[in-house]
Amino acid sequence: MAESAMTRRGERERYDVKLLQVDWGFALVLSLIAGIGALVLYSVGGMSWEPWAYNHLLRFGLCFVLMIALSLVDLRWWLQLCYPIYAVSLLLLVAVELFGDVRMGAQRWLSIGSFSMQPSEFMKLAIVMALARWYHEAGVKDATLSWKLIIPLSMIMVPVLLVAHQPDLGTAMLILLTGVTVMIVAGLDWRIIGAAAAAGAVAIPFFVIFVMHDYQRDRVLTFLNPEADPSGAGYHILQSKIAMGSGGLLGKGLGLGSQSQLNFLPEKHTDFILAAVCEELGFVGGFTVFALYGLAVYMALRIATLSHSHFGRLAAAGTTATFALYVLINGAMVMGLAPVVGVPQPLLSYGGSVMMTVMIGFGLVMGVKVHRYQELPRSQSFFAQFE
């Protein structure tokens, strides 16, 4: 029987063969989400490509090319870059503490000339890669129940505390939940999970009272009773609910949403774009968006299960967890089921930093699919792997 290109090692390294192994169905789903985002941004921008829709499509196009290019990168290169990327991201977070720009009461940005970036976005991917590398080289006992778990826990908590201090509670929560998800997927003992959950439940009231900033505490109280201050702290949630509820089954139509078009809906192009989707495209539009998100998560997790390497499985699963948490937290926030924490809807909302982070992460996921048969060594010198 003749060997296929995917069973012959030399053939698998050819770029034309790798391109055929890219999950183009997954790429199509991501493109559809971004396309719906561009359509709604066109509408809430006054039925104009400026100022948001054109830039959104341009950024997605560039990030799409980057994602495909990264999917062709050998997983051994990804493996070796994990710790350096984590270290650089951590140093950038420290630099934010020392030299960061203060905007809207938060110190989250680093500026070099006209270029500005938010290092906490890069940490969302860096923490997944670093943990995947650590667990790839750890033994089964180390990943399940061992004092060595202090190492991955410290890797998670240091950036969480730095980001929370900026303050950016939403991003800190994302990093924490993503890291914990990777630890659980890697085989964390259920006794530790149960004890940590119980300790977290006990600590939440103390955290809200003694650790949160005043405006963060107000957001939690407003979430519990937004009607108490309808024109102040509760304004965002109430306007979002009005927009979503008024859309009905099929929506009011593009350009016809009263809350979004008359600027009652705050942050309609970023954090609350999902409310604009439901107002103008109705329940059908909102359901379609969530169905596409669910399909993307399913396809990415399926890729994780195909990987022959532990690193590939954990990296793909962790990246997918970050994406899913974005969707769930933003969706709950917009529906009034969670406090407003400033987490955008990935690929749908306007914004370059989140889109770039998500697409680079999916470049890694695609790379796991393309190189799914690759067995990665647990520990050996970098250049020896390529001999």
Steps between C-alpha positions, in 0.01 A plus 500: 500500500641841404579737786307824520676834531391524864660167598841579347693728731688681226180569309330644809762775518417641156308828519256404226408189699469705820265747332272213404489396868384843620145480634340731246154428642613642833648800320164554327313502833738765638453704180121486534516633857728785392273565200194537721703734720589714198135509390380623839789747528395635159148546633580660838754722324214677324481259203858589415826303471665770709606517774475133603390247238782555248773487766339191652513314168852620426627383838329166465646449153852567625448281806353223283816490287707499819294211639554288189872580498532402868315174437793388282755557779645179642368422849857457622556871442181582693617275782837672531351850486252442785715613792664795315157631395372466857810675639471790254127538572571504873772764459259712297244480782767616744586782258134605504523530878806723468446699178145428382256762373199581715177513302148512643639445849695183412869443431485231231686629193861534386577763239805526274460809286166471323483122564294389799436149631331322788741226624231324701349383168820312412507334841171323422682296235836490679354336810343222291828431317712505818266266687476264202881485489528435875239223500651349184821440693340414836416150616148373559537528879638854470191604303252327731599547863847628587677788670638585154157640410622813679698572181205526253289670769770765544524540122129582501474719809792736432348644178149487652610724788690736268199540269254535791714781639474706175199461571347269237281251680350353181835408345636376834197274532553368146865416567410330828214294356705401194792387713276301734332337198837383367588356843169311513535367144856390583363271772476701823371289790132560575575539871707808421229632267234456770712661771590794275134552402393502864779742597408725208134509602596601854747764379266674252319723755832608656642567154203718406510698826871542565684453167283642223521866402190708570391508135542121473291448811236732356487285186426190708228677699356649181489156340288379790259794470557717187161673541629671815702746285352486147674814373832435671671173592212288369477679164715255299315188607152650466562640152648168392193312622270746323690460175504120515136470602369744239651301211238227517534196276643652182621838623424855391732485201844642430519870573161498676591417858390789719737431792809459285425754229398775746803428722303389803700175497851565641809337345282372217801418281707323769378345825126526422500412130305182576209715621510684166497165317189388688324836454551518123515129407276368776502167680592327175809717459609455860441124485700478178795679658500269803458195276810605304691557823393157624604340172840672516556374856395146402729492196795635699450245779477224243836612363640475853389136526676412171845604617754226573696727734401606850619854425277521193194379689544742790596799282197456275263435792633797699475738204144382438416553867616862478279556196200331664542705818503820294167398345336385824610796714403761241170326426410483870604863548287628210198298616530635855603161641846623609657833602641726229873416487610636162545172313426528124341237277790345301502557120162672527601811695714779359857496626839388376671364814242233581463397136876459458532296820209275406623441145859429610355250746298339226815492287641273771179292500522467120866403540397220736264374229761520224769333716267267690716192431813661640647349815674765710791413730462573869848639551793544265704782347324723253718449193532125556130464424553611140795270420 
